[in-house]
């Protein structure tokens, strides 16, 4: 299994960054390797919403669709994602947003394993750099949407 953890301090409110990450349909506009995104359904579960979503990921010769269950906890500023179907044998991630005096602290954790051992081996070669690029893409998107001041 491959894991990655990253924490960043951003000059935006936790709510702003939560809203950005929760907007799955917008991912294809700014995330590297995301060729398409679709929300299958959103169900209110009381303290959270459950979203079923598909992403099409394209990287060189690799192009796959995978489905995820996205649990949105707006009161906790937390987003948990788990794998439903596609090329993985396992995939889970968590985004946590915490307001600070200078903006918010963003914590991102992901772990996954491909079903295909060859893909899993290849992923190990570039995974951590790819995760850094994805987090940076969210940072750039936040700057594009919100500027540099916390509101």
GIVEN-V504230 format. One record per pair of residues at least 6 apart in sequence whose ideal C-beta (glycine too) atoms are under 8 Angstrom apart, sorted by sequence separation. I is the first residue (numbers start at 1). GAP is how many residues later the second one is. If there is no record, write none. Layout:
i=I gap=GAP
i=I gap=GAP
//
This chain:
i=20 gap=6
i=28 gap=6
i=43 gap=6
i=57 gap=6
i=73 gap=6
i=98 gap=6
i=114 gap=6
i=10 gap=7
i=27 gap=7
i=28 gap=7
i=42 gap=7
i=43 gap=7
i=56 gap=7
i=57 gap=7
i=72 gap=7
i=73 gap=7
i=83 gap=7
i=97 gap=7
i=98 gap=7
i=113 gap=7
i=28 gap=8
i=42 gap=8
i=43 gap=8
i=56 gap=8
i=57 gap=8
i=71 gap=8
i=83 gap=8
i=97 gap=8
i=28 gap=9
i=42 gap=9
i=56 gap=9
i=57 gap=9
i=70 gap=9
i=71 gap=9
i=82 gap=9
i=83 gap=9
i=97 gap=9
i=98 gap=9
i=114 gap=9
i=27 gap=10
i=41 gap=10
i=42 gap=10
i=55 gap=10
i=70 gap=10
i=71 gap=10
i=81 gap=10
i=82 gap=10
i=96 gap=10
i=97 gap=10
i=26 gap=11
i=40 gap=11
i=41 gap=11
i=54 gap=11
i=55 gap=11
i=70 gap=11
i=71 gap=11
i=81 gap=11
i=95 gap=11
i=96 gap=11
i=112 gap=11
i=25 gap=12
i=39 gap=12
i=40 gap=12
i=54 gap=12
i=69 gap=12
i=80 gap=12
i=81 gap=12
i=95 gap=12
i=24 gap=13
i=25 gap=13
i=39 gap=13
i=40 gap=13
i=54 gap=13
i=55 gap=13
i=68 gap=13
i=69 gap=13
i=80 gap=13
i=81 gap=13
i=94 gap=13
i=95 gap=13
i=25 gap=14
i=39 gap=14
i=40 gap=14
i=53 gap=14
i=54 gap=14
i=68 gap=14
i=69 gap=14
i=80 gap=14
i=94 gap=14
i=24 gap=15
i=38 gap=15
i=52 gap=15
i=53 gap=15
i=68 gap=15
i=69 gap=15
i=79 gap=15
i=93 gap=15
i=94 gap=15
i=37 gap=16
i=38 gap=16
i=52 gap=16
i=67 gap=16
i=68 gap=16
i=78 gap=16
i=79 gap=16
i=93 gap=16
i=94 gap=16
i=37 gap=17
i=52 gap=17
i=53 gap=17
i=66 gap=17
i=67 gap=17
i=78 gap=17
i=93 gap=17
i=36 gap=18
i=37 gap=18
i=51 gap=18
i=52 gap=18
i=66 gap=18
i=67 gap=18
i=78 gap=18
i=92 gap=18
i=93 gap=18
i=36 gap=19
i=37 gap=19
i=50 gap=19
i=51 gap=19
i=66 gap=19
i=67 gap=19
i=77 gap=19
i=78 gap=19
i=91 gap=19
i=92 gap=19
i=36 gap=20
i=50 gap=20
i=51 gap=20
i=66 gap=20
i=77 gap=20
i=91 gap=20
i=92 gap=20
i=34 gap=21
i=35 gap=21
i=50 gap=21
i=51 gap=21
i=65 gap=21
i=66 gap=21
i=77 gap=21
i=90 gap=21
i=91 gap=21
i=110 gap=21
i=34 gap=22
i=35 gap=22
i=49 gap=22
i=50 gap=22
i=64 gap=22
i=66 gap=22
i=77 gap=22
i=90 gap=22
i=91 gap=22
i=34 gap=23
i=35 gap=23
i=48 gap=23
i=49 gap=23
i=64 gap=23
i=68 gap=23
i=90 gap=23
i=108 gap=23
i=33 gap=24
i=34 gap=24
i=48 gap=24
i=88 gap=24
i=89 gap=24
i=33 gap=25
i=48 gap=25
i=49 gap=25
i=66 gap=25
i=88 gap=25
i=89 gap=25
i=33 gap=26
i=45 gap=26
i=47 gap=26
i=48 gap=26
i=88 gap=26
i=89 gap=26
i=24 gap=27
i=40 gap=27
i=87 gap=27
i=88 gap=27
i=108 gap=27
i=27 gap=28
i=28 gap=28
i=35 gap=28
i=47 gap=28
i=87 gap=28
i=24 gap=29
i=83 gap=29
i=87 gap=29
i=106 gap=29
i=24 gap=31
i=52 gap=32
i=87 gap=32
i=24 gap=46
i=103 gap=47
i=22 gap=48
i=102 gap=48
i=22 gap=50
i=22 gap=52
i=18 gap=56
i=22 gap=57
i=62 gap=57
i=21 gap=58
i=18 gap=59
i=18 gap=61
i=15 gap=62
i=14 gap=63
i=21 gap=74
i=18 gap=77
i=18 gap=79
i=17 gap=80
i=15 gap=82
i=14 gap=83
i=14 gap=84
i=14 gap=85
i=13 gap=86
i=17 gap=87
i=16 gap=88
i=1 gap=89
i=17 gap=89
i=13 gap=90
i=14 gap=90
i=9 gap=91
i=11 gap=91
i=12 gap=91
i=13 gap=91
i=11 gap=92
i=12 gap=92
i=9 gap=93
i=10 gap=93
i=9 gap=94
i=10 gap=94
i=9 gap=95
i=10 gap=95
i=9 gap=96
i=10 gap=96
i=8 gap=97
i=9 gap=97
i=33 gap=97
i=7 gap=98
i=8 gap=98
i=32 gap=98
i=7 gap=99
i=7 gap=100
i=8 gap=100
i=6 gap=101
i=7 gap=101
i=32 gap=101
i=5 gap=102
i=6 gap=102
i=32 gap=102
i=5 gap=103
i=31 gap=103
i=4 gap=104
i=5 gap=104
i=4 gap=105
i=32 gap=105
i=3 gap=106
i=4 gap=106
i=31 gap=106
i=3 gap=107
i=4 gap=107
i=30 gap=107
i=31 gap=107
i=3 gap=108
i=30 gap=108
i=2 gap=109
i=1 gap=110
i=2 gap=110
i=30 gap=110
i=1 gap=111
i=2 gap=111
i=30 gap=111
i=1 gap=112
i=29 gap=112
i=30 gap=114
i=21 gap=117
i=2 gap=118
i=20 gap=118
i=2 gap=121
i=17 gap=121
i=20 gap=121
i=2 gap=122
i=20 gap=122
i=4 gap=123
i=4 gap=124
i=2 gap=125
i=6 gap=125
i=17 gap=125
i=20 gap=125
i=6 gap=126
i=16 gap=126
i=4 gap=127
i=8 gap=127
i=6 gap=129
i=10 gap=129
i=16 gap=129
i=12 gap=130
i=16 gap=130
i=8 gap=131
i=10 gap=132
i=12 gap=134
i=16 gap=135
i=11 gap=137
i=13 gap=137
i=11 gap=138
i=12 gap=138
i=13 gap=138
i=11 gap=139
i=12 gap=139
//
